[in-house]
Amino acid sequence: MATLYARKGDPQALKVYAAAQLSNAELSFSSVASISDVVSKGSSPFGTNSILLVTPSVQLSEPSAAAAFLAGGSSALPLSVLQWLEWSETCLRPAAMLGGDALAAALQHLDAALAAGELSASKATLAEVSVFAGLLPLALRNQLPPPLAAFAAAVAAAAPVAAAAAAVEAALPAPAAADPDPASPTLAVFDADAAAYRTSRPRLPIPGRRNILITSALPYVNNVPHLGNIIGCVLSADCYARYCRARGHNCIYVCGTDEYGTATETKALEEGLTCQQICDKYHAIHADIYRWFDIAFDRFGRTPTRAQTAIAQDIFKSLHTRGQLVQQEMQQLYSEAAGKFLADRFVSGTCPKCGYDDARGDQCDGCGNLLNPTELINARCKLTGTTPVLRSTRHVFLDLPQLSPALQEYITTTSTQGGWSANCVQLTNAWMRDGLKLRCITRDLKWGTPVPLEGFEDKVFYVWFDAPIGYISITAGYTPDWEAWWKNPEDVELVQFMGKDNVPFHTVIFPATQLGTGQPWTMMKSISVTEYLNYEGGTFSKSRGTGVFGNQAQDTGIPVEVWRYYLLANRPEQADTDFKWSDLAAKNNSELLANLGNFINRALMFVAKFFDGVVPGATDKGLAEAEELGKTVGPKVEEYIAALERIKIKEGIRLIMSISADGNKFLQDTKPWVAVKEDKDKCATLVAASVGLVRLLAALMSPYMPSLASKVLTQMALPLESSVALSDELVAAAFRPHSGLVPAGHCIGTPGPLISQISEETVEALRARFGGNQAADAAAAAAAAAAPAGKPAGKGKPAAAAAAGGDKKAAAGGGDKKAAAAGGEKKAAAAAGGEKKAAAAAGGEKKAAAVVDDGPIDVSRLDVRVGRILKAWRHPDADSLYVEEVDVGEDKPRQVVSGLVRFIPSADDLVGRRVVLLCNLKPAAMRGVQSQAMVLAATSTDGAKLELLQPPEGAPLGERVTWPGFGADGRAPDEVLNPKKKIFESVQPDFTTDSQCVATYKGAPFTTSAGPVKVASIVGASIK
């Protein structure tokens, strides 16, 4: 006997079973819970349809094919029946799920077929049955016009259909006056299928609707995104996109990884991979992180695609044809040492506009102005530290001066209409006020979109010409009808999210490019710009690899809803904000737990305990209190809607917590636990209002914390999609929470705690574990991986290994004012390195010496030596690091990476200096440059001053520094410090300078054969 596996009530199952009834075929029905369960019953793991027919000879998962098989096979059926089977599956069912014009056209086609006698209500062949199955959900909801309603009722009365409905437990149409049964499994199955189908289909703009195209700045694939990147771009955009969907706006949200340009070539060189391999690796990392953060993109794509090439080249050709491009011979910096033209990122120097001494070749971080590398004063090659020379090369420029009048008109009009933020307007106006110049849009690189112009075959587009076009090409990956979104300025609003450093490229360069083509592009209307999110008093830095990164957030055990809440509540909308572990815990404990979670739990637990889990109906008693709650909450919901429409995300989340606080106050003031004993009718009204407020809060929080909203609605046993819709009806119901939000008699699920407390101990552990240096974390992992087989590396946490200065509380991005000299960005970077592949030996040998793990944890374990700096140059990919060659009395100098730029701006001032180094740290790569030791320096207590430790002139190079009273047993220092043991971190806090500026450990001076080691002037310093 054949068996049909399907969900209970599925109209598709009814169609198949009715086909068996029509042909008197034997068929058994076995219900399953989900489509995945259907698939698991078959032999193919790749099935996606909602039914599975299993017979001794064949398995079929396509409903119409299964119906035809049971009816005798396709060869035995009339052509007209086969056509209706196909039409009902490919046209009618999708139209019923989509509604709108598609459904209207399908119903009109059926009405004409009935009138022409192609279908008949008086007979029930497989043709009529297949059509009936497609109409069934509409018939159950009384949504059919009279002729089709009569047709559906007649087919439903046929014996084969009635028997099939009974077998699969499908509902059949009731009399027209009857209300549809909301608990019908047939409607539940259909609604789930329809939601999935709508989600899978690309959305297109709908005339007459509000159509919103949302983008967030495309993250580079040269590192793991940190929390600042996440809140500045994708998370903020996701919150707004979720709001727009819930509000009923027709919107799509597209983003993707920006994979072309120098940043990728640099990262590929650093990691020893091809550009394609590096892009594949980091695209997957980004996608996984955003997935964990519940970022609901409609499309998360990539820039190296055929669509990107085609669209970018078409735009270029249009600009060229319209005379908006200029070719010029230009002098470009060339590194004779590296043997190539230098991309902007490989050049640094002094800004000619503001004098900032570490400006990049494309933009000055000091004043924000865009630059050409040749404009820099005292330019230097960041790859080699040498001075580049000028050589001639030919490039293509965008004629911004010619486009300036049209661009200014766009900026003036749109900044007002779109409500651009003050910081965005200020940055944009600064560019326009100073006058636009020709902008080079080609580069001498290999990794990028090829320039489609004769004579330029060996060049690619500049990444900031190419990258914004990525929004368009990623949309083309979402739908082939991408022009409906991007060339439809009348019907589509473009809303873009980014950090403030990306503003000029989106308000000047990209709009100028669009205007220059003369085509009807959808141009940015609204822009949401964030300032910087700092970390524990310092700054994040993606290029330097410091701070808490997305993949690390996943490992904390803190739920995603807490991360989303904290970052969105702390969003730097008007000024920089600071991430602090203590603040995250405080917001979790006092706001999410004590306010929001407390109210929801109290309200639902009261229903479960005193009303047997059934929401009571409101009565006349207690009505005044409930209405007063509505008068308080209703206006705040209206404010919430207004705030989100203006993209005031922090204001929206503040209002959510305010409404939750109103709920807690309502419970405290009305005391339902007293009313339940004295006046249960009054208590019923109070509880109905409280539960209604819980449902309201679930909808309001959903754009911010979708996972928490889902948990709340699960406890309430309410459907997710309809319950989070921020409709006008929901807004109106907020004024009467006791009657318009949760129906009386509704059975809730099982209430339970939603938020867990974060303890002070957890905060301290997290602060120590995530000391702000991704590079050092990688070094620790590499060290653990390099531990000898069979010998455990210890139980240390996966924290930063050998941080410069060893402070576990180092600020990310070097932001802590107590900056360390050696090894890192102002107290964050790893000593002697720390990124990716730690080399094995203290002297740079390829094989690690045995790690000594026994002995006292004191200064005698350290190999500290006298050295002299022979050469020094800027790190090629970390603006505040130097690379030095240091003679420590060995056969060849050691290479050291030090974070000294802030305190010693010129590398020349380091050359020839005698220094003291820690030489037995495990070497590692700092931003691709291996560091084999750590230069020690003293920092004042306020972090404002730093001085290198100075050995006496008579101390020979390579001499080991000793400390009287320590190591007297003749024990030699460890050959290589085990990073997992954190020996330096344990010893370092006792390093200081005394009143005579002598460096000491627990009062014992740093001693050489020529006398003690000193610093120039700092007393009471911290030595790192």
N, C-alpha and C positions, 0 to 999 in steps of 0.2 A: 504494500500500500504506500502511496505517496504521502509525504508529510510537508505541511506548510508551516514554516517558522516565521513569526511576525509579532509585532507588538499588539497588544489587546486594543481593539477598536480601530485599527488602522484601515482607512478607506481602501488602500491598495490591497490589503489582505482580503477585504470584502470582495473586491473585483475578482481576485484569483479564485477564491472559494466559490463564488457564484458561477464562474465559468465551469467548475467541476460539477456543480449542481445542474447546469444546463445540459451537460453531456453525460450525466449519470456516472461520472468517474468517482472512484472511491478516494477520499482525501481526509486525512486527520489534521487537526490544527493544534499547534503547540505554541503557547504564548511565551515571549521573552521580554526582558525589561528594556532593552535598548538595541539600537542598530548594531553596536559592536557585538552584542550577544548573538544577533542574527548572523553576522559574519563568522563568528566563532563556530557556528554549527556546520559551516561548509568546508570544502577542501581548499578553497582559495582564500588567502589572507588579505587579498586586495579588493574584495567586494565592498561596494559602498551603498547599494540599494537597500530599501527598507524591508524586503521580504526575501525568503529563500525557500524554493521548492526543491525538495529532495525526493527523487524517485530511484528505483533500482538501476536505471540506465542513464540518468542525467541529473544535473543540478542547475537550476536557473534562478538568477537573482534579479532579473528585470521583470517587473510586474506584468507588463503587457505580453512579453514573450512567454511567461509562465501561464497566463490566461489562455493564450492561443494554443499552447501545448496541451493543456487539459481539455480544451474544446475540440481536439482532434488533429491539431497541427495546422500550420499556415497553409499547406497545400489543400486542406479540406475546407477552408473557410472562404466565403465570398470576398472579393476584392474590397467591396464597400465596408465590410466588417473590419478588415485589416486596416483600412484607411482611418476608420473611426478609432480603432485601438491606438494607432500611432498618434493621431491628432489629440486624443484625450491625454496622452502621456506627455507629448512634447509641446502642446499649446495650452490646453485647458488647465491642466494642473499647475504649470508655472504661472499662468495668468491669475488663477485663484490665489496663489501665494503672494503675488505682487500687488494685486488690486489695481486701481487706477485705470488708465487708458487701455492697458493690455487686457484687463478683465472685461471692460466694456466692449471691446472689439470681439472677444471670444463669445460673450453672451449674445451679441448681435448676430454672429455667425450661426449660433445654435438656434436662435429664434427663426432665422431664415430657413434653416434645415427642417425645423418642425413644420413651418408653413408650406414647404415644398414636399413634405412627406418623406424626406430622406431618413428621418427618425420618427418613431411613432410611440405614443404613450400607451397604446393598446397592446403592444407586444414587448417582450423583453428578450431580445436577442443579445448576443455579446456586445454588439454595437451600443445598444441602449444602456446595458450594464456598465460598460466602460465610461460612457458619458456621465451616467448617474454617480459613479464613484468620484469623478472629478467635481461634480456639483454638490456632493453630500455636505461638506462643511458649510457651504453657503446656504444650503437648504436648512440645516440645523439652526442657523442664525437668522433665518427668515430674511435673507438678503437677495432672493431671486425675484425677478419680475413675475407677474401672475402666470403667463404661459409656461415658463420654465419651472415654476413652483408646482404647477399641476402635473407637469411631466415627471418631476422627481417623486411626487407623492404616488403616482400611478406605478412607476417602476418599483418603488419601495414596497408596494403591496404585492408584487409578483412573488410567487412561492419560492423560486430559487434564490431571490434576493433576500427575502425574509429569513429563509433557512441559513443563508450565509451570514447575515447580520447576527443571528443568534449564536452561530458557531464561533465567530471571531469577536463577539461581544461589542459590535458596533452599534451606535445609536442610529435610529431612523427618524425621518422628519415627523414632528408632532403637528397638530393642527396649527394653522397660521397664527391664531391668537395667543398661543402658548409661548412663554419665554424660553429661550434656549437654556439647557442645563449647563451651568458653568463647570460642573464636575465631570462632564462627558469625556470619557477616554478618547473618543473619536476626535473631539475638538482639541484635546491636549496634544495628541500625537500630531495632528495636522499643524497646530500652532508651532510646535517645536520644529517640524520639518520646514515650515514657512520661514521661521526665523533663521534657520541654518541656510536656507536657500538664498534669502535676501542678503545675508552676510557674505555669501560666496560670490555674489554678483557685483561687478563694479557698478558703483553709483555714478550717475551722470546728472548734470544740472537739470533742474525741472523749472521751466518757465513759470513765473508767478510765485515761486517759492524762494526762500532765502537760501542761497547756495554759497557755502563757505569753503574755500580751499585753504587748508591750514598746513604750514610747513614749519619745521624747526631746523636750525642751522645744521648742516651736514657735518657730523664729527669726522675728524681725520682718523685714518687707520694707523696712526703711528704710536698709539699707546692705549691703555685701558682707560675708559672714561672715569673721571673722579666725580665726587658728589657735586662739585661746582658745575661741571659740564652737564650733569643730569638735571639739576634744577634750572640751570640757565636756559636749557633748550628743550629736551624731549619731555621731561616731566611736566613742565609748565604747559607745553603745547598739548600734552595728553589730557591734562585736567580740563583745559578749555574745550578740546574736541569732545570729550565725554559729556561735558555740559551741553554743547551744541546738539549732540545726538539726542540727549535726554530731553532737551527743549523742543525737539521736533524739527530742528534746522537740517537741511540736506547738506551734509558736509563730508569731506574726506580729509584725512591727515596722512601726509606723505613725508618721508624722511629717508635717510640712507647714509652710507659711509662715503666720504670724499676720499678717493683713492689715488688720484693723480698728483704729480708734482714732486718737488724736492723733498718734502717731509717723508714721502714713501721711499724714495731712493736712499735717503739717509738711514731710515730704519732698516731697510733691507741690507744695506752695507754693514750696519751695526750687528745684525743678527745672522749674517752670512746666508741670507735667503735671497731668492729672486723677488722682484717687485710683486709679481702675481702671488707668490707664496705668502709674502707678508700681508698682502691685502686679504687673501683667503683666511689667514689665521686671525687677523684682528676684526674682520667683518663678523666672523662667527662669535668672537668674544663679545663684541658690542651687542649683537643680536641676543645672545644668551642673557646678558646683563639687563637689557631692556625688557626682555620677556619676564625675568624675575621681578622687575619693578612694575609689572602690570601695565606696560606701555602698549596701548591698543592702536598701533599703526593700521591704516588701511593698506599701506605698502611701505615696507622697509627695504629699500633697494641698494644699488651700488652705482657708482659713476662709470666704471669701465664696461660699457655696453654698446651694442650696435646703435641703439636708439640715441645714446649720448653722442656718439660720433656723428650720426646723421643730423641730429637737431643742431648741435653746436656748429658743425660745418655749414649747414643751411643758414644759420644766423650770420655767420662770418661772411658767407657769399652775399647775403642781402646787404650787409653793411658795406662790403666792397663795391657792389654794383651801384649803391646809392652815394658813393663818394664819401663815406664816413670813416674811411681808413686811410692812413698815411704810411708810406714806407720811408724809412730813414736809415741811413748809415749811422751807426752809433759806436761810441767807444765803450767797450765793456770790459770789466775787470777779468783778468786772466791769471790763473795761478801757474806760474812756470814750474813750481815744485810739484803741483798735482797734475799738471799737463792738461788743463781743461779750463773752459770758461766757467766762472763761478756763478751759480744761481744765487738769488738774493739771500737765501737763508745761510749761505756759506760766507757772507761778508758782514762785518760789523765795523763800527767806527763812531765818530762823534757826529751828532746831529747838527746840520748847518743852521737849523731854525731855532733850536732851544739850547744847544750845547750839551745835551745829554750824551755821556761818553760811551754808552753801550747800545747805540741804536742799531737795529737790524737793517739789512740791505733793502727791505721793502717798506718798512714802517718803523717809526720811532715810538717806543713805549713811553718815552718821557712826555711828548706833546701830542701824540696821536696822528701826526702828519704822515702821509704816504711819501715815500722817498724812492729815488733811483739809487742803486748802489754807488754810482759814480759821484753822487752828491756828497757822500760821507767824507768827513775830514779824518785824515789818518786811517784810511781803510786798511783792514787786515783780513787775511784769509783765515777762516775759522777751522779749516782742515789742517793747515800746516803752521799757522802762526806767522807766516811770512807776509811781506807786503806785495799785493798783487800789482800787475802792470796793466795798462790799457791796451787793448787791441780792437781793431775794427771788426764789426759784424753788422749785418742788416736785419732789421726787425720791422714788425707791423705795429702801428699805434692806432688806438681809438681816438678820434678827433673830438675830445671832450669840449674844447672851446666852441666848436661849431654847434654842438648839441646843447650847450649851456642854457640858452634862452628857453628852449622847450623843457629842459630838465627843471629849471627854476620855476616855471609855471606849474609843472606837476608837483613839485615839492610844496609850493605855497598853498595850492589847492588841497592836496591830499593830506598834508600834515594837520590841517584844520578839520577836514571832514573825517579823517580816520582817527583823530584824537591822539596823535603821536605824543609820546612822553616828552617831558622837558629835556631830559638828557639826550634823547634821540634828536630832537630839533636842534639843540645846541651843537652837537657833533656835526650834523649835516650842514648847518648854516656856516660853521667855521670853514668847511671845505669850499662852499660856494663863495663866501666872502673873500677868500684869498685868491679866487680865480682858478679855474680848472686848467690843467695842462694836458698836452698829449699824453696818453697812457699806453705804455707798451703792453701788448697782449700776446706776445710770443716769447718763447724761451728756448735756449740751447740745451734741451734735455731730450731724453729718449722716452720717458714714461709719461705719456699724456696723449691728448687727442691730436692727431696729425693736422698740420696746417694745410688746407687744400689750395695751395697757391704755388705756381711754378717758381722755382728758385728757393722755396722754403721747405722742401721735402724733409730736411733733417731737423726741423724745429716742431715744437708742439705749442698748444695754447697755454698761456699763463693760467695758473690754477684759479685765480680769482676772476678771470674771464669765464673759465670753464665751469667752476663749481656751482654757481647759481643756476646754470642751465641744467645741472643735475636734478633740481626740483622738477623740471619739465620732463626729462628723460625717465625719471623714476615714475612719474605719473603715466608715462607711455608704457611702462612695464605693468602698471595697474590696469589700464584700459587702452585698447587701440584707438579709442575715441578721445584721446588726451586733449585734442584741440577744443573739445566742448568745455573743458575747464580752463585752458590756458589762452584761448583766443575768443573769449566771451566776456568782455568787460562790462557788458550791460547786465548780465545775469549772475556774475560770480564776484564775490568778495575774496581777495587774497589777504590772509592774515599770517604774519610771519613772527616767529619767536627766535630770540638770539641773545647772546651776551653783548655788552656795549662795544667790545672790540671789533665786532663784525658789522657795526652799523653802516659805515660809509660804503661798504661794498653792496649793501642792499638798498640804500637810499640814494646813492649816486651812480656807482659803476653799473650795476645791473639794470636800473631803470633807463640809464642813458643808452645802454645796449639795446634794450627793447624799443625805445623811441627811435633809435637810429635805423632800425629795419623798416620803419614805416608800416608795420603790420599791426593788426588790432589785438595786441597782447593784453591779457589780464594782468594788471599791474598792482603792486602791493598797495592796499588801502590802509590797513592797520598793522602796527608793528609793536610788539611787546618786548621791551629791552630790559635786561637785568643788569645790575651792577655786579660786583664780585662777591661770591661766598668765600669767606676766609676760613681758615682751619686753626682752632685753638690759638687765636691771636696772631697767626701768620697767614700765609697765602698758599693756596693750591698751585701746583705747576705741573701741567701735563708734560711739558717738554723735559722737565727735570725729574719726573717720576716720583713726586712727593705728595703725600696726602692720603686720605681714605678713599679707596677706589671702589667701583661698583661691585667687583667680584669679592672684595673683602667684606662689604656690607652684608653679602649673602651668608658669610661664615660667622656672623656675630650671634646668630640665634634670635635676633630681634625680628619680629614679623614685618613683612613688607608694608603693611598698613601704617606701622609706626614710623618707618623711614619716610614714607610718602607724606604723612601728616607733618612730621618735623620739618622736612625740607620745604614744603609748601607754606607752612605757617611762618617759616623763617626766610621766605623768598626775598632776595635783595631787590625790591622793586624800585626804591628811590635812593638807597644808599647801600654801601657794603654791609653785609651781615656776617656773623661769625658762627661757625659750627663749633659747638662744645659738647663733649660727652655728658657733662653734668647738666647742661641745658636740655639735651635730648631726654635724659632720664627725668628731669623735672617736668617737662611737657608731657611725657608719657604718664607719669604718676599723678600729676595734679590736674591735667586736662583730659587726656584720653581715659584714664582709669577712674579718677575720683569724680569727674564730671560726666562725660558722655557714657562711658561704660557703666558707671554706677546707676545713672538714671534708667538706661535701657534694661539693666538687670532687675532693678527694683520693680519697674512697671510690669515686665513679663512674668517675673516670679510671683507677683501678686495675683495675676490671672491664673497661673498654674495652681497656686496654693488655695485660693479662696473661691475660684469659679471653675474649678476642674478643667482648666485649660481652654475654656470657651469664653470668647470676648463678650461681655454683657452689653446689652443695649442701653442707651442713655434714657433716663426718665426725666420727669419734670423736676425732681429733686436734684440738687447739685448743679442745676443748669446755669445758675448765675456765675458760679466759680468757673465752670468750663468755658462759658462765653467770655469771661474776663481773660482766661488764658488765651483764647483766640484773638482777642483784641491786642494782646501783647505780642503774640507770635506772628500773626498774619502780616503786619507791616514789616517785620524783619525778613520774612520770606520774600516780600516784594523788593526790599532793599538788596537781598541776596541775588535775585534775578537781575536787578539793575547793575549790581557790581560785576557780575560775571559777563554781562553784555559789554561792559566797558573793560573787560579783562583785568579787573581788580581782584586778583586771585586771593591775596591775603585778606582782603576785606570779606570775601565770601566765607573763608574758613573761620574768621572771627565771629561772623554771624551764626554759623552752625553751633559753635560752642556757647554763644550767648543764648540761643534757643534751648540748648540742652540744659543750661543753668536755669532757664525759666521752668523747665520741666522738673528739675530737682526742687526748686522753690515751691512749685505748685504742690508737689507731694508733701513737702514739709508744712505748708500752710493749711492744706485741706485734710491731712492726716487720714487717708483712707483706711489705715489699720485700726483707727478708732471707729470710723464710720461703718466698717463691715460688721462691727458688733452692735452698733446702735441704730443704724439706718442703712440697710443693705441696698435699698433703691438709690439713695444718694451715692453710696459707694460705687454702684454700677456706673453711674454717670462719670464719676471721677476716674474710674479705671478705664472706661471707654475713651475718655479724653487723653489719658496717659498713653494708652496703646496707640491711639491715632497719632500722637506726637512721635512715638517711636518709629512708626512707618514713615512719617514726614522726614524725620532725621535720616533715615536710611536713604531716602531719595536725595536729600541735600548733600549727604556725605559721599554719595556714589562717585561723582567726578574726582573727588580727592582720594578716597579710600575704597575702591571698588570691592576689594576682598573683604573688608569689614562690613560693608553694606550687604554683601552676599551672605555673610555669617548671620547678620541680624535678621535678614529676611528668611533664612533657613529656620531660625528659631521661631519666627512668626508663621512659618508655613505659607508664605506668600510667594507668588511667582516673581522672578527677578526682573525681567525686561519691563513688564507693565508697571511694576511697583516703583521703579526708579525713574519713570517718565516725569519730567518736570513740566507737566502740562498746565494750561490755564486752569483746568479743573482742580489740579492739585493745589495751585496757589490759592484759589478761592476756598478750598476745603481747609486750608490752614487757619482760616478765621473761625472755623467750627470743628475743631479736632475731635470732638465727641461724636460726630455723626457722619462726616464725609470721607473718612480715610480708611477705616477697617470696618467691614460689615458686622453687625451684631450676629452672634451665633457662630462666628468663625472660630475654628479650633486651631490654636497655635501649636507649634512644635514643642521641643524641650528646651527651656531656657538654660543658660549656663554662662559662666564668666567669658568675657570677650577679650579683655586686656589683662596682661600680667604685669606686676610691678617690676621695675628695674632697680636693683639694690645699689647702695653705695659701693659695695664690694665689687659688683659687676662693672660699675662705672670705672673704678680704679683698674680693674683687670683689662677692660677694653682700652683705656687710655694707655696703659703700658703695652698692650699687645699691638695696638695700632699707633706706634710712635710717630707716624707721619712720614715714613720713608718706604715706598714701594720697592725701591732698588735694594735696600737692605733686607727686606723680606725675601726677595729673590736670592740674595746672597746666602741667607740663612738656610733656605731650602736647598740651594746648591751644596752648601757645606754638609747638610744632613745627608744628602744623596751621595756625597763623596766619602762618608764615614766607612771605615773598613767593614767588610762583611762579617756578620756575627757579633759586631760590637755596637750596641745601641748608642745613638747620638745623644741620648738624654731625654728627659721629659719636658724640655723647654717648650714654651708656647711658640706658635709660628709667628714670632715677632721679628722686628728688625734686628739683624745681627750686627754687633760691633758698631753701633751708631757713633758718629763722630762725637766724642765726648761721652758716649755711653748713656746719655740721658734718655730714659724710656719715654719721657714726656716731651720729646722734641717736637717743635711745631712743624707742621707741614709746610713745604715750599720755602723753608728757611725763614719763616715769618717770626719766630721767637727772637726777641731782641738779644737774648744771650747767645749770640751766634758762636758756633765752633769754628776754629780755624781749619783743622785737618779733616779731610774726608768729607766735607759736605756743606751743603747749603745752610748756613746759619743754624746749626744745631739739628739738622734733619738728616743729612745724607750719611751714608754708611762710611765708616772709617775704612781707609784703604779700599774704598770701592763699594761695591755692593750691587751691581746689577747683572742679572742673568747668570753668566758662567764664571764662577769664582775660580781663579787659578789656584793651583794646589799649594805652592810653597811660598814662604815668606820672602824669599829672594827672587821669586818669579819663575822657579824651576817648574817643569811641566808635571812633575810628580810630587805629591804631597808627602812631607815628612810625617812621621808618626806623631799623633797628637797625644800629648802627655796630659792625663786627666787626674793624676793623684797629686798630693802635696797641698800645702796651705793655700788659701785664696788670698794672696797678698801681692805686693808690688814686685816681689822676687820672681814672679812668673812672667813678668814683662821684659822684652828685649828692647831697651831704649838706648839709642846710640846718637853719637855726634855726627852731623853731616854738613854738607855745604851744597847749596843750590847752584847748579851749573847753567841750566837753561830754564826758562819759564815762558809759557804762552797761554792764551785763552783757550779753554775747552771748545772744540768745534760745535758742540750741540748743547751746551749748558752755559748760559750767559754769566753766571756768577761763580764759575769754577775756573781754576788755573790747572794746567798740567805742567809738572816740573820734572826735570832730571836732577837727581840728588846723589852726590858722591858720599857713600857711607863706608868707604874703605874697602870695598869689594872689587872684583875684577872689572865690573861694569856698573854704571850708575843705575839706581832704581828710579822707576817712573812712579810719580805720586800725583794724585788728584786732590786738590785742596780748595775749600770754599773761602778764599781770601779776598776775592775781588772787591767786596763792599768796603773793606778796611785798607786794602793796598791796591788802589785803582790801576796802577801801572805794573805790568809784568816785569819791566826793566828794574823796578825797585827790589825785586826778589833776587835777581841774579847776583851771585857772590855772597849772599847772606849765609852765615853759619847758623844752623838750626839743630833742634833735637827732635828725633823721630821715634815713633813706636814701630818696630820692624818685624814683629812676629804676628801681626794680624794676617788672617787668610786673605790673599789677594783676590780682587774681584774687579769686574768691569763697571766703571762709572760712566753711564751714557756712552758705552762703547769703547772707552779708553781704560786700559787696565791700570789699577793703582796698587803699588806693592809696599806701601808703608803709610804712615800718618804723621804729618808735621804737627807738633804740639804747640799750642798757643794759650795765652792767658786772656780771659775776658773779664771786664769789670762787672760788678754786680748789676748795674743797670743795662748792660749789654751795649753800651755806647762806644766802648773802646776795646781794642784788641791789640795785643803785642805778642810777637813770637818769642818763645823761650830762647835764650842766648847762652850757649856754652862759652866758657872762658877761652881766650885766644890760644892758650897753650894746649888745649885739649886736642889730641890727635883725632883725625877723621876716622870714624868707625869704632871709637872707644865706647864701651858700654857704660852707661850711667848706673850708679849704685846708690843705695840708701842705707846709711849706717844702722845696724841692728836688724836688717832684713836680708835674708839670703846668706847669713853668716855660716850656715852649715855647708856651704860650697855647692849648693844645688844650682844648676844652670837654669836659665829661663826656658820656658817651653819653646820648642822649635817652631811650632805654629799653635796659636791660641785656638782652642776649640770654641767656635761661635756659640754652640749650644750651652756651654758652661758659663758664658757671660762673665769671664774673669775681669776683663777691662772695665765692664760696667760696674762690677762690684768694687773695684779698686779706685776708680776715677773720682768718686765723690770726696775722697780724702786728699785729693790734689789741691793745693792752694799756694798762695804766695804770702810770705810773712812781712813783718814791718820793714825788713831790709830788702824787699822785693826778691827774696830767694825762693825758688820753687821748692816745695816740700811735700812729703807724703807722711801724714800723721806726725808732723813736726820734724821728720828726718829730711835733710836737704837732698835735692838731686845733686849727686856728687860725681866729679871727674877727677883725674889725676892732677889737673891744673886748678881745681877749686870748684865751688858750687855753680850750678846753673841759675841764672837770674832773668828777670824781665826789666824793662827800662823804667817803669814808674808805677805799675798797678799793684796796690796792696790789697790782700784779701781776695784775689782773683780766683776764678774757676778755671782750671787747666784742662784742656781737651785737645 
